[in-house]
Amino acid sequence: MRTTYRMRAGRFLGVLAAGLIILGVAAILWALGLPAVAVSVFVTLGGLITLAGLWILIWPPKIAKLRDTGIEVRGVRTPWTDVTEVGRVETTHGEAIVLRTKQPDHSILLPIAWLAPGRSASLETALRDRLNAAHGYTIWDGTAPDDNDRAE
């Protein structure tokens, strides 16, 4: 099963706003009677940037893809067996979910501010569940094992 987490769409409103501003400049240039070439350049540029902004708002970039075999963060794939711990850390850009790996210098950071509102808790739960499954851990339900249930 694959789960995809995307960036918060609101982070990209500036792209749409920039396109609309350029279209506004084109309207002002047209109203001032500037040559059609100059107006058409601004209309084309503003239109393309506006369309790109709408595209990004509808389909924001992917932050993480969780698969059964591993996790892909910003194009870098890491198998679950290489991940040792999931937690939170404070960074210069705010709080982030960190995945520590067997390689000490290869921690994976997922800034919470990048995620859509309310998705950080579900991402942390999914990360821990998949990490536990990859390492063969189960959640203890608080009961004592049977006498015939031996450790492996």
N, C-alpha and C positions, 0 to 999 in steps of 0.2 A: 504494500500500500504506500502511496506517495502523497505527502501533504506539502503544500506550498504556502509560504508566508511572504506577503508583499509589503512594500514600504507604505507608510501612511501617505495617502493621496494628497492631503493638504500641503505637504512639503513642496509640491510642484505647482501651486497656484501662481507663483511668480512667472513661470514660463507662459502661461495663458495670459496673464496681465501684461507681460512685455509685448506679446503679439497684438493685443488689443490697443496698447499705447501706440505702437507703430502704425496700426490701421487708423488711429485717430490723427496721427501726424500726416498720413496720406490725405485724410479728409481736409485738414487745414491747408495743405499744399494745393489741393484741388480748388478750395475756396479762394485762395490767393491768386489763382490763375497761373500757377507755374506750369511748365511744359508737361505734356502727358507722359513723357518718358520718365521724368522724376516721380510723378504720382504713381505710375505703374510699377516702378521699382519698389516703392514703399508698400503698395497694395500687395504685391507678390510676396515680399519678405514678411510683412505682417500676417498675411494669410497663412503662409507656411508655418510660421512660429505659433500662430493660434491653433492650427490643426495639430501640431506636435504637442502643444499644451493639453489639448483635449484628449489626445491619444494617451498621454502619460496619466492624466486624471482617471481615465477609464481603465487602463491596464498599467498600474504602477509597477516599477521594477521589482523583481523577486529578490528577497533577502536570503531566504533559506528554503531548500527543498529537502524534506525528510523522506528518506527511502528506507526500505527494510535492511539494506546492506550498509548504508552510511548516510552522511549528511553532506549537502553541497551548499556552501556559503560563498556568495559572490563568485561563483565559478570554480571554487576549489573543493574537490571531493575528499572527504575523510571517512574511512570506514569506522563503524561503531566500535569495533574492537580496539581501535587506537584512542578512543575517547575514554578518559579515566574519571572525569568529574564534571558536573554541571552546577553552576552557582551564579551568584551576582557579584559584581565588583563596581566600584565607583571610579569613573574615568574623568578626564578633563571635559568630556562632552556629556556628562551625566551618567546615570546608572546604565549598566549593560549586563547582558547575560553572557557568561564566559563558559566556554567548553575547553577544559584542560585536556591535553593529549599526552601520550607517552613521551613525546619530544618536548623538553622543557621550554623551548623558545617558540612553540607552535600553538599558542592558545588562540582560540577563535572567539572574537567579540561580536556580539549582536546588540547594538545600542537600542535601548528600550524606546527612545524618542523616535526611532525610525519606524517602529511597528505601529500598525493601526491601533486605535484606542481599544483596550480590553483584550488584546491578543497576546500580551506578554505572559499572562498566567497560563493560557492554554499552550503556548509554545514551551514554556518550562516544563509543564506536565508531560507533554508529548516527548520532549527531549529525555526526561528522566525515565519514562516508560520504555522508550526504545533502547536507551542505554542499559537499563536493567534486563531487558529481553536479550540483548546482544551478549551480555555477560552471564546469563542464566540465573539472574536474581529474581526472587518473587517477593511480594509484599507480605510481611508476617501479619496474620490476622489476629494475633494475640492469644491463640490457643496453644496448648502443649501438644507435641507430636504423639502419635500412638507408640506403644512399646515396640511394635514391629517396624516402625519407620526409622530406618538406620541412615546415618550420614553416609554419603557416597565417598 
